[in-house]
Amino acid sequence: MSTADHSGAPERAGRPQSFFHLHLVSDATGETLLAAGRAAAAQYKNARAIEHIYPLVRTEKQLGKVFEDIEQEPGIVLYTLVDQKLAKEIDRRCGEMGLPCVSVLEPVLAVFQSYLGAPAGRQVGAQHVLDADYFRRIDALNFTMEHDDGQMLHDIDQADIVLVGISRTSKTPTSIYLANRGIKTANVPIVLGVPMAEGVVNAKGPLVVGLVASAERISHVRQNRVLGTSGDYDGNSYVDRATISEELTYARNLCARHGWALIDVTRRSIEETAAAILALRPKGR
């Protein structure tokens, strides 16, 4: 359920770029959190946020899976949950882990309550009008989450867009971003030396787009992943730039062979990547 990405802000000359994990937990689509998190992260030009988005979190079981990810890659936790029991659980777990966490809407709701003299109704997703467009977006989000990281390939032809790429090329966050706009998006990993799934190769309906990035950027992101991994995991080959370059060459050749468009996300934000993808869609779709 987690997603990850960089903010895409340019580096300042002579100053090293640092990375941090930003976990966004929402009981709705997560758009409010995404906007708030990026607005705050934009103030720190030399620190890029690796975003992990967890939409539609409404049960303790779902929250438990979220914290499995957070334990692997600790960082700042922002959340919008109207269920106070779940909100308190986030506060408790983050407190135990020594992680900062903020309920983004609570300070605003407190001001409204003080001024209006009445507590908030605590309705999940109340900012969304329940019209056809809303249900289309929720349907797209559910589809996208079910088809994350190469899952459920048997019906991938029902997707509007399929994103392919090696590990840590922003496939999942870009998919979630597109889904929030009502576009059913699947993403499938490209693994060095492993043929692409026939379901993707033979798909007639979706637009297939390959995502690549510089070996340096991918190595940086993967290094953060390795640092958060416990046990005897050996991540040397995973972060090795020579190996990553081989993976990227394989991915580029694969996309060229199948005639799939290729987008370099090294210096792109998620919004810019999504816009570039949408520009590739045939008119009328």
C-alpha positions as CSV (number, residue, x, y, z in Angstrom):
1,M,0.0,0.0,0.0
2,S,2.9,2.3,0.5
3,T,4.2,4.5,-2.2
4,A,7.5,6.3,-2.6
5,D,9.0,9.2,-4.5
6,H,11.1,12.4,-4.5
7,S,9.8,15.9,-4.6
8,G,11.8,16.6,-7.7
9,A,13.2,20.0,-6.5
10,P,16.5,21.0,-8.0
11,E,19.7,20.8,-6.0
12,R,21.6,24.0,-5.1
13,A,25.1,24.1,-6.5
14,G,27.7,23.1,-4.0
15,R,25.3,21.7,-1.4
16,P,24.7,18.0,-1.0
17,Q,21.2,16.7,-1.4
18,S,19.7,14.8,1.5
19,F,16.6,12.6,1.6
20,F,14.0,11.9,4.3
21,H,10.9,9.7,4.4
22,L,7.5,11.3,4.6
23,H,4.6,9.0,5.5
24,L,1.1,10.3,4.6
25,V,-1.7,8.4,6.2
26,S,-5.3,9.2,5.2
27,D,-8.8,7.7,5.5
28,A,-9.7,9.2,2.2
29,T,-7.8,9.7,-1.1
30,G,-4.8,11.5,0.6
31,E,-4.9,14.6,-1.6
32,T,-5.2,16.9,1.3
33,L,-2.1,15.4,2.9
34,L,-0.2,15.3,-0.3
35,A,-0.7,19.0,-0.8
36,A,0.2,19.9,2.8
37,G,3.3,17.6,2.8
38,R,4.6,19.0,-0.5
39,A,4.0,22.6,0.6
40,A,6.1,22.1,3.7
41,A,8.8,20.0,2.0
42,A,9.2,22.7,-0.7
43,Q,10.6,25.0,2.0
44,Y,13.7,22.7,2.3
45,K,15.4,22.9,-1.1
46,N,18.3,20.6,-0.1
47,A,16.2,17.8,1.4
48,R,14.0,15.7,-0.8
49,A,11.0,13.9,0.5
50,I,10.6,10.2,-0.3
51,E,6.8,10.1,-0.1
52,H,4.9,7.1,1.1
53,I,1.1,7.5,0.6
54,Y,-1.4,5.3,2.4
55,P,-5.0,6.1,1.2
56,L,-8.2,4.6,2.5
57,V,-6.8,3.6,5.9
58,R,-9.9,2.9,8.0
59,T,-9.2,-0.2,10.2
60,E,-6.7,-1.2,12.8
61,K,-5.5,-4.0,10.4
62,Q,-4.8,-1.5,7.7
63,L,-3.0,0.8,10.1
64,G,-0.9,-2.2,11.3
65,K,0.4,-2.7,7.7
66,V,1.2,1.0,7.5
67,F,3.4,0.8,10.5
68,E,5.2,-2.2,9.1
69,D,6.4,0.1,6.3
70,I,7.1,3.0,8.7
71,E,9.3,0.7,10.9
72,Q,11.3,-0.2,7.8
73,E,11.8,3.4,6.7
74,P,11.3,5.8,9.6
75,G,10.5,9.4,9.0
76,I,7.9,12.2,9.5
77,V,4.3,11.0,9.7
78,L,1.4,13.2,8.7
79,Y,-2.2,12.0,8.9
80,T,-5.8,12.9,8.4
81,L,-8.0,10.4,10.2
82,V,-11.4,11.3,11.7
83,D,-11.5,8.0,13.7
84,Q,-10.0,9.2,17.0
85,K,-9.1,5.7,18.1
86,L,-6.9,5.2,15.0
87,A,-5.5,8.7,15.4
88,K,-4.5,8.0,19.0
89,E,-2.9,4.7,17.9
90,I,-0.7,6.6,15.4
91,D,0.3,9.1,18.1
92,R,1.2,6.2,20.5
93,R,3.1,4.2,17.9
94,C,5.1,7.2,16.7
95,G,5.8,8.2,20.3
96,E,7.3,4.7,21.0
97,M,9.4,5.0,17.9
98,G,10.5,8.5,18.6
99,L,9.1,9.8,15.3
100,P,7.4,13.2,14.8
101,C,3.7,12.9,13.8
102,V,1.1,15.6,13.0
103,S,-2.7,15.4,12.6
104,V,-2.9,17.9,9.7
105,L,-6.6,18.8,10.1
106,E,-6.9,18.9,13.9
107,P,-5.5,22.5,14.4
108,V,-7.9,23.8,11.7
109,L,-10.8,21.9,13.2
110,A,-10.0,23.3,16.6
111,V,-10.2,26.9,15.2
112,F,-13.5,26.1,13.5
113,Q,-14.9,24.6,16.7
114,S,-13.9,27.5,18.7
115,Y,-15.4,30.0,16.3
116,L,-18.6,28.1,15.4
117,G,-19.2,26.8,18.9
118,A,-19.8,23.2,17.8
119,P,-17.6,20.2,17.2
120,A,-16.9,18.8,13.8
121,G,-19.1,16.1,12.4
122,R,-16.1,13.7,11.9
123,Q,-17.3,12.5,8.5
124,V,-14.7,10.5,6.5
125,G,-14.0,12.2,3.1
126,A,-16.6,14.9,3.7
127,Q,-14.7,17.3,1.4
128,H,-15.7,15.1,-1.6
129,V,-19.0,15.4,-3.3
130,L,-20.6,12.0,-3.9
131,D,-21.1,12.3,-7.6
132,A,-20.1,10.2,-10.5
133,D,-16.7,11.7,-10.7
134,Y,-16.0,10.9,-7.1
135,F,-16.9,7.2,-7.5
136,R,-14.9,7.1,-10.7
137,R,-11.8,8.2,-8.8
138,I,-12.4,5.8,-5.9
139,D,-12.8,3.0,-8.5
140,A,-9.6,4.0,-10.2
141,L,-7.8,4.2,-6.8
142,N,-9.0,0.7,-5.8
143,F,-7.9,-0.7,-9.2
144,T,-4.5,0.9,-8.9
145,M,-3.8,-0.4,-5.4
146,E,-4.8,-3.9,-6.5
147,H,-2.5,-3.7,-9.5
148,D,0.6,-2.3,-7.7
149,D,4.0,-3.8,-8.3
150,G,2.9,-6.4,-10.9
151,Q,-0.1,-7.8,-9.1
152,M,-3.2,-9.2,-10.7
153,L,-1.8,-9.2,-14.3
154,H,-4.7,-11.3,-15.5
155,D,-7.0,-8.3,-16.1
156,I,-4.3,-5.6,-16.7
157,D,-5.9,-4.9,-20.1
158,Q,-8.6,-3.1,-18.1
159,A,-6.1,-0.4,-17.1
160,D,-6.0,3.0,-18.8
161,I,-2.2,3.2,-18.2
162,V,0.5,0.7,-17.3
163,L,3.8,2.0,-16.0
164,V,6.9,-0.2,-16.2
165,G,10.4,0.5,-14.8
166,I,13.1,-0.9,-12.6
167,S,12.9,-0.6,-8.8
168,R,12.6,3.0,-7.4
169,T,11.6,4.9,-10.6
170,S,8.5,6.4,-9.0
171,K,6.0,3.9,-10.5
172,T,3.8,3.6,-7.5
173,P,3.4,7.2,-6.5
174,T,2.8,8.2,-10.1
175,S,0.2,5.5,-10.3
176,I,-1.6,6.8,-7.2
177,Y,-1.4,10.4,-8.5
178,L,-3.1,9.4,-11.8
179,A,-5.7,7.2,-9.9
180,N,-6.7,10.3,-7.8
181,R,-7.7,11.8,-11.2
182,G,-9.8,8.8,-12.1
183,I,-7.3,7.0,-14.3
184,K,-6.9,3.3,-13.7
185,T,-3.2,2.8,-13.5
186,A,-1.2,-0.4,-13.1
187,N,2.5,-0.7,-12.5
188,V,4.9,-3.6,-13.3
189,P,8.5,-3.9,-12.3
190,I,11.3,-4.5,-14.9
191,V,13.8,-7.0,-13.5
192,L,17.2,-7.4,-15.2
193,G,17.2,-10.4,-17.5
194,V,13.5,-11.3,-16.8
195,P,11.1,-11.1,-19.7
196,M,8.2,-8.8,-19.3
197,A,4.9,-10.5,-18.5
198,E,2.9,-11.6,-21.5
199,G,-0.2,-9.8,-20.2
200,V,1.6,-6.5,-20.5
201,V,3.2,-7.2,-23.8
202,N,-0.1,-8.3,-25.3
203,A,-2.3,-5.6,-23.7
204,K,-4.3,-3.7,-26.3
205,G,-6.3,-1.3,-24.2
206,P,-3.8,0.6,-21.9
207,L,-1.0,3.0,-22.8
208,V,2.2,1.4,-21.6
209,V,4.9,3.9,-20.5
210,G,8.4,3.1,-19.2
211,L,9.9,5.2,-16.4
212,V,13.7,5.6,-16.0
213,A,16.0,7.9,-13.9
214,S,19.7,8.5,-13.5
215,A,21.7,5.7,-11.8
216,E,22.8,8.3,-9.2
217,R,19.2,9.1,-8.2
218,I,18.1,5.5,-8.0
219,S,21.2,4.6,-6.0
220,H,20.4,7.4,-3.5
221,V,16.8,6.2,-3.1
222,R,17.7,2.6,-2.8
223,Q,20.4,3.4,-0.2
224,N,17.6,4.8,2.0
225,R,15.7,1.5,1.5
226,V,18.7,-0.5,2.5
227,L,19.3,1.6,5.6
228,G,15.8,0.8,6.9
229,T,16.2,-3.0,6.3
230,S,16.9,-5.2,9.3
231,G,18.6,-8.6,9.3
232,D,21.4,-9.9,7.1
233,Y,20.1,-8.3,3.9
234,D,23.0,-7.5,1.6
235,G,22.1,-4.4,-0.5
236,N,25.5,-3.9,-2.2
237,S,24.3,-5.0,-5.6
238,Y,21.0,-3.2,-5.1
239,V,22.6,0.2,-4.7
240,D,25.7,-0.4,-7.0
241,R,25.6,2.2,-9.8
242,A,27.1,-0.1,-12.3
243,T,24.5,-2.7,-11.7
244,I,21.8,-0.1,-11.8
245,S,23.1,1.2,-15.2
246,E,22.8,-2.4,-16.5
247,E,19.2,-2.5,-15.3
248,L,18.4,0.9,-16.9
249,T,20.0,-0.3,-20.2
250,Y,17.8,-3.4,-20.1
251,A,14.7,-1.4,-19.4
252,R,15.4,1.1,-22.2
253,N,16.0,-1.8,-24.7
254,L,12.8,-3.5,-23.5
255,C,10.7,-0.4,-24.0
256,A,12.3,0.2,-27.5
257,R,11.6,-3.3,-28.5
258,H,7.9,-3.1,-27.7
259,G,7.5,0.5,-28.9
260,W,6.7,1.9,-25.4
261,A,7.2,5.5,-24.6
262,L,10.0,6.3,-22.2
263,I,10.0,9.2,-19.6
264,D,13.1,10.2,-17.6
265,V,11.8,11.1,-14.1
266,T,15.2,12.2,-12.7
267,R,14.3,15.9,-12.5
268,R,10.6,15.6,-12.6
269,S,8.1,16.0,-9.8
270,I,5.2,13.5,-9.7
271,E,2.9,16.1,-11.2
272,E,5.3,16.7,-14.1
273,T,5.7,13.0,-14.7
274,A,1.9,12.5,-14.7
275,A,1.4,15.5,-17.1
276,A,4.0,14.0,-19.5
277,I,2.2,10.6,-19.4
278,L,-1.2,12.2,-20.0
279,A,0.2,14.1,-23.0
280,L,1.0,10.7,-24.6
281,R,-2.6,9.5,-24.4
282,P,-4.6,9.6,-27.7
283,K,-7.1,12.5,-27.8
284,G,-10.6,11.6,-26.7
285,R,-9.5,9.2,-24.0
